[in-house]
Amino acid sequence: MHGGCLCQSKRGWVAIMKKRHPNYRHVKIHRTYSVEDIADLFVIHKNTVRNWLKNGLVTIDSSRPMLVKGDVLSAYLKAKRTKNKQKCLPGEMYCVRCRAPKSPALGMADYKPVTGTMGNLIAICPTCGSIMNRRASLAKLEQVRGKMDITMPQALQRIVDSNQPSVNSDLKRSSKP
């Protein structure tokens, strides 16, 4: 199985798909957790939790079993998640390959609507040439624009709205006896 593992939990062996960032909202802040409890909560290996302890997750005291307060665990995971986030300024989009916010090549982006109010800005990275995406609502598009030239999609013309009949139409009235 690609990207997952077979893990043993209190309910037996379970096949799960791992997530890169454990969700800090699953932690009960008024509870204490052991290393095993944290590993079961996020379906991760106990050594991962022990690495967190080495990297700054604080325990209640130095005795065994090592216990961690829920609010401390939640704050640690929240800080760990937000540490590497980078905000894009107006006129910038995040390039996944370069791992940095960049202004699009030639300052141009296309807006592709997803719903009536939301859509994606699509542009090319000037450094590596890969496609960059940024989610934007129509209401906040001017705030996101910066110095970008954004191309909006044009509605396709329908045959009924056309003044001229369709060239490849073979719908002619025939008089059959």
PEBEL-V11298 format. One record per residue. N is the residue number from 1. PHI is phi in whole degrees, 0 to 359 (NA if undefined). D_CENTER is the distance of its C-alpha to the mean C-alpha in Angstrom with 2 decimals. Layout:
# PEBEL-V11298
<<N PHI D_CENTER> <N PHI D_CENTER>>
This chain:
# PEBEL-V11298
<<1 NA 22.85> <2 275 20.05> <3 80 17.34> <4 226 19.16> <5 205 22.41> <6 254 25.43> <7 239 25.80> <8 263 28.69> <9 236 28.18> <10 296 30.78> <11 264 30.62> <12 107 31.35> <13 282 29.44> <14 228 26.03> <15 272 23.72> <16 225 20.10> <17 261 16.76> <18 282 15.67> <19 252 12.43> <20 290 11.89> <21 241 11.70> <22 297 14.24> <23 279 13.71> <24 293 16.40> <25 287 17.03> <26 280 18.82> <27 277 21.48> <28 277 24.73> <29 286 25.82> <30 260 29.53> <31 239 29.73> <32 256 30.50> <33 236 28.84> <34 271 30.42> <35 301 28.70> <36 294 29.06> <37 298 27.69> <38 294 24.46> <39 297 24.17> <40 291 24.83> <41 298 22.44> <42 259 19.35> <43 52 21.00> <44 232 21.20> <45 282 24.35> <46 297 26.81> <47 294 26.89> <48 296 23.27> <49 295 24.42> <50 296 27.52> <51 295 25.55> <52 299 23.78> <53 296 27.34> <54 291 28.48> <55 267 25.65> <56 127 26.39> <57 290 25.78> <58 267 29.08> <59 267 31.35> <60 296 33.97> <61 211 36.81> <62 271 37.70> <63 278 39.39> <64 262 38.33> <65 291 36.36> <66 289 33.67> <67 245 32.21> <68 235 29.20> <69 291 28.95> <70 298 25.98> <71 291 25.34> <72 291 25.54> <73 297 23.08> <74 298 20.57> <75 295 21.09> <76 298 20.84> <77 293 17.47> <78 295 16.12> <79 294 17.72> <80 296 16.49> <81 288 12.80> <82 275 13.45> <83 300 15.94> <84 263 13.96> <85 288 11.70> <86 233 13.13> <87 283 13.50> <88 269 14.17> <89 282 17.64> <90 302 18.96> <91 88 19.41> <92 242 16.74> <93 225 13.55> <94 272 11.55> <95 264 12.96> <96 291 11.25> <97 292 14.82> <98 280 16.55> <99 59 13.97> <100 202 15.12> <101 290 14.99> <102 222 17.59> <103 280 19.63> <104 295 19.59> <105 299 22.65> <106 59 25.62> <107 66 23.65> <108 244 22.68> <109 214 19.59> <110 252 19.47> <111 259 18.08> <112 244 17.17> <113 292 17.26> <114 256 15.14> <115 233 17.12> <116 292 20.13> <117 243 18.43> <118 240 14.88> <119 197 14.10> <120 247 12.48> <121 268 14.35> <122 237 15.10> <123 212 17.22> <124 250 18.69> <125 288 18.51> <126 288 22.11> <127 274 22.20> <128 252 20.93> <129 81 20.87> <130 275 17.46> <131 281 15.34> <132 248 12.96> <133 233 10.65> <134 212 10.07> <135 281 9.68> <136 210 13.09> <137 269 15.59> <138 298 19.12> <139 294 20.58> <140 256 18.80> <141 297 18.99> <142 292 22.08> <143 290 20.54> <144 281 17.73> <145 304 20.34> <146 60 22.33> <147 256 24.57> <148 284 22.50> <149 264 24.41> <150 259 22.22> <151 266 23.59> <152 265 23.32> <153 290 24.02> <154 259 27.59> <155 292 28.68> <156 286 30.74> <157 282 34.40> <158 266 35.84> <159 298 39.24> <160 293 40.66> <161 278 39.92> <162 280 41.70> <163 281 45.30> <164 260 46.22> <165 290 46.45> <166 294 44.39> <167 289 46.17> <168 266 45.49> <169 272 46.58> <170 249 49.52> <171 271 49.98> <172 245 53.57> <173 287 56.07> <174 245 58.66> <175 261 61.96> <176 260 62.80> <177 286 66.17>>
